[in-house]
Amino acid sequence: MSHIKESTHYYTRDGKPAYTVVGANGKERDTTLRDARKMGLLPSVTSIIKCAAAPGLELWKSRQVMLAALTLPRNGGESDDAYFDRIMRDSKEQAKKAAEKGTEIHAAIQAYFDEESVAGWGWAGDYVEGVCDQLDLYCSCQKWVAERSFAHPLGFGGKVDLSSDEWVIDFKTKEFGKEDELKTWDEHAMQLAAYDAGLGGKHRQGAIIYVSTTNPGVARFLEVDKKEMLRGWGMFEGLLTYYKAKTGYYPEDWQEAA
């Protein structure tokens, strides 16, 4: 089982992931906006949301740079520019490692809900158990579906970490402990509202489940109430309009060449 890293993703008009295409050289590569225009692909929810600033993400990135600066001693005779470049490279490497760990945790959780064996993961049990404890506590009995993808008539697609007839859930991995304070951000409300719309717009409840990467088994369920979901949908619609105008690509109007 594989779990695709989140980046700029596209979906087919029937809701299937189209993250890669085969290039002219016969090799597989990431799908681009140019490919989307030719094939009528739909941009992902996260691609749309990236049109707006993400304060939480930017704060985390800034902290990674500061941590790198604190832990990297300056070499003798090293220029300011060389030192700054080395700090940025180190911070990006730490971000890459964090993303890889998050991808592995997402894959383990998906495997559990797909009823696949997670025995081979070894370390995965605690992370999965922490998530399940939060779901049992806040959501009662649900028929969960993991990694359900969709295409929406307004011209966007996506894949939902976990959903049921009553809930849309997204997992976020983060370094935190049991007593740390956590919050949701505007982009979370937008993401969950767009996911609900993509799955038929049943006005599901939404929640973010934070999964600690530093304390296996620690997870936190934060509900995004329906008022915030409605606000999130309004913001997302605005960004969707902006995305289309900025790129000049209107997927809902695309027609296959004769």
N, C-alpha and C positions, 0 to 999 in steps of 0.2 A: 504494500500500500504506500502511495506517495501523497505528500501534502504540498501543494504549490505555494511558494512564498508570495506574499502579497506585494504587488507592485502596480503598474498600470495594466489593468486587465480589460479584456473585451469578451463579449458573449454573443453567440449566434442569435438569430431572431426567434429561435425556439428555446432559448434559455440554456444552451450548452456552453460550457467554458471554451473559449478560443484564445488561450493565453499565448500560444505559439503558432507559427506558420512555417511551411517549408519554403525557403528562399530560392532565388534563381539558381544558386549554386548547389541546390539539392540538400542543403543542411537546414536543420531546424533552428529557428531564432524567435525572439520575442515579437509579438504582434505590435505593430505601430498604428498610429492614426491613419497613415497612408493606406495600410492594409484594410483598416476598418472602412474607409471610404469606398474601396473597391468591392469589398465583400458584404457591405451593409451591416457590419458588426455594431454592437451596442457597447458604449463605455460603461464601466462598472460604477456602482454607487460610490466606492472609495475614490475613484478617479474624479468624479464630480465634486465630492466634498473637498478634495485637495485644492480646489479653486479658491478656497477661503483659508485664512490663517488658522492654525491649530495651536492655541496657547500652551496646552499641556505638553504636546510633542516638542514644541520649540523650547520650553523650559527644560525638558529632559535633555535635549541636545546640548543646551548651554551648560548644564551640569556636567555632562560628559566631557566637554572641553575644559571646564574648570578642574575636574578630577585629573585629567591628563596633565594639565599644567602643574598641579600640585605633586604629582608622582614622577614626572620626568625632569631630572636635573639637567641644567644647561651645560652643554659641552664647552670646553675651553676654546675661546676664539670663535664660537658659533655666532653668526649674525642673527639679528632679530628676525629677519624673514625666514631663515633656515630653521630657527627654533620654533617659530609659529607654525611653519609647515609640518614640522615633526609632531607638534602637539595635535594639530588637526588630523593627521594620519592616524595617530594613536587613538583619538576619540572616535574616529570612524571605524576603526578595528573593533573597539569595544562595542559600538552600536551594532556592528555586523554579528558579533558573537551573541549579543542579546537577542537579535532577530532570529538567529539560528536556533537558540534555545527555545524561543517562543514557538517557532515552527514545529519543533519536535514535540512540545507539550500539546499544541493543537492537534497534531497527528495522533497522539496517544488518546486524547479525549474522543476524537472522531472514531478511532478504532473501537473504543468501548461501546459507543452508541450504535455503531454499525455491527455490533456483536462479533467483531473479529477478536482474535486472541491478542492480548497485550503482553503475553508472557515474555516474548522476546525483547521487550523494551526494558525489562529489569527494574529501572527506576520509576516507571510510569505509574505504578499503583497508587502512590500517595497523592499525586496530582489529580488523578481521576477520582479518587475517594473524596478529596476535598471539594471538588465540583459537585459530585453527587449529593454530598451532605447539604450543600447550599440549595440545590434544586429540591430536595426532599423537604427542606425547612420552609421554603417560600412558595413552591409551585404545586404542591400536592401531587397527585397521580396524573401523569401526562403521557401521551403517546408521542415520544420525541422522534424527530427526524434530523439527522446530522447532515450538514453540507448540502442543503437543498438549493439548487440554482434556479434562476428565473429570467424572463425577459418581460419588460413592461412596455405597453403601447406608447408611452411618452418618449421612449427611446433610451432606456438604460437597462442594465442587467446587474446581476449580483449573485452572491452565494452566501447563504445564512448559516452561521456556525451551528445553531440549534434552534429548532422551531417545533411548535405544536399548534393545535387549533386555537389556543389561548395565549401563547407566548412567542415572542421572537427574542433570542438570546445571542449576545456576542461575547466571546472570550477575549480578555486582554491580559497579557502577561506583563508582570512588573515586579521590581524588587520592593518588597514590603514585609512587615511583620504583623503579628496579631493585633497590636495596639495602634498601628499607624492609621492616620485618617486618610480616607480616599474620597474622591468625588467623581461625578460625571461631568462631561463637557458638552458644549453645543453640538460638536461633531458626532457625539454618541446619539443624541436625540435625532439628528438628521439621519444617521445610518439606520437606526432601528425603525424609524418611521418609513423610510424608503424600502426597507426590507418587508415591512408589513404590507405596504402597497404592492410590492412585487409578488407577494404570495397571495394576492387577492383582495387586500384591503379590508380585512375583517376586524379592524380596530383591536388588534391583539395588544396585550400588555407587553412592555419591553423592559429588558434588563441587561446590564453589563455585569459579567462575572469576572472580577479580577482574580488572577491566579498568580500566586507568589512564586517567583523563580528562585528565591533565596531561602524560602521556608517551605519545603515540600509538604503538601497537605493543607496549607493555609490558603483559603479562597474567600472572597467577599462578594456577596450578591447586592447590587445596587439597582433598585428599580427606577426606571424613567417613567414617571406617571403619564397618564393620557393627555393631560394639559401640555406637558413638555413634548410629548410625541406629536401633538397637533402643531405646536410651534416649530418643532423640528421639520415637519413636512413642509411648512411654509418656507423655511429657510432653504431646504433642499430644492424646492421648486424654483426659487430665485437663482440658486447656483446652477441648476440645470439650464435655465434660460441663458445665463451668463456663459456657460460652457459652449453652448451651441453658437451663440453670437461670436464668441472669441475664436472658435475653431472654424466657423463657417460650415460646420457639419451638422445636419439635421437628420438623425437616423430614421425618424418616423416617416420622413418623406422619401427615403431611399427606394429606388426601383432597380431591379436587376436589369442589366443591359441585355437587349434582345440579341 
